[in-house]
Amino acid sequence: MASDRRIGGPDSKNRGVLLDAAEQLMLEDGYAAVTSRRVAERAALKPQLVHYYFRTMDEMFIEVFRRRAKQGLEALAEALQSDQP
């Protein structure tokens, strides 16, 4: 059942900062070390904002992976369009 609570916009600057912070923590310390408090601290934002933009931490992790996958697909598409892929 979907929650009726308000969620921050997908193009928000703070949302991007939180995703960047989560990605950095995952790279440095691994998936299991990423918490909402650590993400907020790294992003220099209040911890409540993590759950304002993401209903769950799993939702945040999925978005980190989705964002990086999109970047990879864009790079592959660009390479395929070049004369020497």
Sequence and secondary structure as in RCSB ss.txt:
>XXXX:A:sequence
MASDRRIGGPDSKNRGVLLDAAEQLMLEDGYAAVTSRRVAERAALKPQLVHYYFRTMDEMFIEVFRRRAKQGLEA
LAEALQSDQP
>XXXX:A:secstr
    S    TT HHHHHHHHHHHHHHHHH GGG  HHHHHHHHTS THHHHHH SSHHHHHHHHHHHHHHHHHHH
HHHHHHSS  
